[in-house]
């Protein structure tokens, strides 16, 4: 992997190297790949955060929270939601309190466990999330438009293989 490939030169000229600026010409290809993946992910996430804020006045954390609940119409126990979001129970409680006040989520006692709460989207929350999810999908299509379908499928497969390796 050459440090001076065309993309590296263009990114450098645009002062957009980001994490890739940490790599030197003698660094291993895997380090360069890691920094490029990190820079790409950081750049995409920053753009999504910006667009969510500008278009819907919502944070990425709230969007992710609502996305999980959207997938589970019957709702989720708060500790399961916490695990899916990879955040602490306290973070989920704080978000739940805020979103409940706004009328986009509701809490109900768990029928199996008196200590647990089930959180679900309200009809208002579902409508709100559907609009955001449609825009989010369009943004991702736009942001990944520089890759053809074959490249997307190859990257997906290769990153899947990497994740399997990391888990094993």
PEBELDA-V690696 format. One record per residue. N is the residue number from 0. OMEGA is omega in whole degrees, -180 to 180 (NA if undefined). BURIAL is I if it has 16 or more other C-alpha atoms within 10 Angstrom, else O. Layout:
# PEBELDA-V690696
n=N omega=OMEGA burial=BURIAL
n=N omega=OMEGA burial=BURIAL
This chain:
# PEBELDA-V690696
n=0 omega=-178 burial=O
n=1 omega=177 burial=O
n=2 omega=-175 burial=I
n=3 omega=173 burial=O
n=4 omega=-174 burial=O
n=5 omega=-178 burial=O
n=6 omega=-179 burial=O
n=7 omega=180 burial=I
n=8 omega=179 burial=O
n=9 omega=179 burial=O
n=10 omega=179 burial=O
n=11 omega=179 burial=O
n=12 omega=-180 burial=O
n=13 omega=-177 burial=O
n=14 omega=-178 burial=O
n=15 omega=-179 burial=O
n=16 omega=-179 burial=I
n=17 omega=-178 burial=I
n=18 omega=-178 burial=I
n=19 omega=180 burial=I
n=20 omega=-180 burial=I
n=21 omega=-175 burial=O
n=22 omega=175 burial=I
n=23 omega=-177 burial=O
n=24 omega=-179 burial=O
n=25 omega=-178 burial=O
n=26 omega=-179 burial=O
n=27 omega=-179 burial=O
n=28 omega=-179 burial=O
n=29 omega=176 burial=O
n=30 omega=179 burial=O
n=31 omega=178 burial=I
n=32 omega=179 burial=O
n=33 omega=-178 burial=O
n=34 omega=177 burial=I
n=35 omega=177 burial=I
n=36 omega=180 burial=O
n=37 omega=179 burial=O
n=38 omega=-180 burial=I
n=39 omega=180 burial=I
n=40 omega=180 burial=O
n=41 omega=-179 burial=O
n=42 omega=180 burial=I
n=43 omega=-179 burial=I
n=44 omega=179 burial=O
n=45 omega=180 burial=O
n=46 omega=178 burial=O
n=47 omega=177 burial=I
n=48 omega=-179 burial=I
n=49 omega=-178 burial=I
n=50 omega=177 burial=I
n=51 omega=-180 burial=I
n=52 omega=-177 burial=O
n=53 omega=-173 burial=O
n=54 omega=-174 burial=O
n=55 omega=-178 burial=O
n=56 omega=-179 burial=O
n=57 omega=178 burial=O
n=58 omega=176 burial=I
n=59 omega=179 burial=I
n=60 omega=178 burial=O
n=61 omega=178 burial=O
n=62 omega=180 burial=I
n=63 omega=178 burial=O
n=64 omega=-179 burial=I
n=65 omega=179 burial=I
n=66 omega=179 burial=I
n=67 omega=-179 burial=I
n=68 omega=179 burial=I
n=69 omega=-180 burial=I
n=70 omega=-177 burial=O
n=71 omega=-175 burial=O
n=72 omega=-179 burial=O
n=73 omega=178 burial=O
n=74 omega=-179 burial=I
n=75 omega=170 burial=I
n=76 omega=-176 burial=I
n=77 omega=-179 burial=I
n=78 omega=176 burial=I
n=79 omega=177 burial=O
n=80 omega=178 burial=I
n=81 omega=180 burial=I
n=82 omega=179 burial=O
n=83 omega=-179 burial=O
n=84 omega=-179 burial=I
n=85 omega=176 burial=O
n=86 omega=-179 burial=O
n=87 omega=175 burial=O
n=88 omega=178 burial=I
n=89 omega=177 burial=O
n=90 omega=-180 burial=O
n=91 omega=179 burial=I
n=92 omega=179 burial=O
n=93 omega=178 burial=O
n=94 omega=180 burial=I
n=95 omega=179 burial=I
n=96 omega=-178 burial=O
n=97 omega=-177 burial=O
n=98 omega=176 burial=I
n=99 omega=177 burial=I
n=100 omega=180 burial=O
n=101 omega=177 burial=O
n=102 omega=-179 burial=O
n=103 omega=173 burial=I
n=104 omega=175 burial=I
n=105 omega=178 burial=I
n=106 omega=173 burial=I
n=107 omega=-179 burial=O
n=108 omega=178 burial=O
n=109 omega=179 burial=O
n=110 omega=-178 burial=O
n=111 omega=-172 burial=O
n=112 omega=-177 burial=O
n=113 omega=-179 burial=O
n=114 omega=-173 burial=O
n=115 omega=176 burial=O
n=116 omega=174 burial=I
n=117 omega=179 burial=I
n=118 omega=178 burial=I
n=119 omega=176 burial=I
n=120 omega=171 burial=I
n=121 omega=175 burial=I
n=122 omega=177 burial=O
n=123 omega=179 burial=O
n=124 omega=179 burial=I
n=125 omega=179 burial=I
n=126 omega=-180 burial=O
n=127 omega=-179 burial=O
n=128 omega=180 burial=I
n=129 omega=179 burial=O
n=130 omega=179 burial=O
n=131 omega=-178 burial=I
n=132 omega=178 burial=I
n=133 omega=178 burial=O
n=134 omega=-180 burial=I
n=135 omega=179 burial=I
n=136 omega=178 burial=O
n=137 omega=179 burial=O
n=138 omega=-180 burial=I
n=139 omega=177 burial=O
n=140 omega=178 burial=O
n=141 omega=-176 burial=O
n=142 omega=180 burial=O
n=143 omega=-177 burial=O
n=144 omega=178 burial=O
n=145 omega=179 burial=O
n=146 omega=176 burial=O
n=147 omega=-175 burial=O
n=148 omega=-180 burial=O
n=149 omega=179 burial=O
n=150 omega=179 burial=O
n=151 omega=-180 burial=O
n=152 omega=179 burial=O
n=153 omega=178 burial=O
n=154 omega=180 burial=O
n=155 omega=-179 burial=O
n=156 omega=-179 burial=O
n=157 omega=178 burial=O
n=158 omega=174 burial=O
n=159 omega=178 burial=O
n=160 omega=178 burial=O
n=161 omega=-179 burial=O
n=162 omega=178 burial=O
n=163 omega=178 burial=O
n=164 omega=-178 burial=O
n=165 omega=-179 burial=O
n=166 omega=-176 burial=O
n=167 omega=NA burial=O
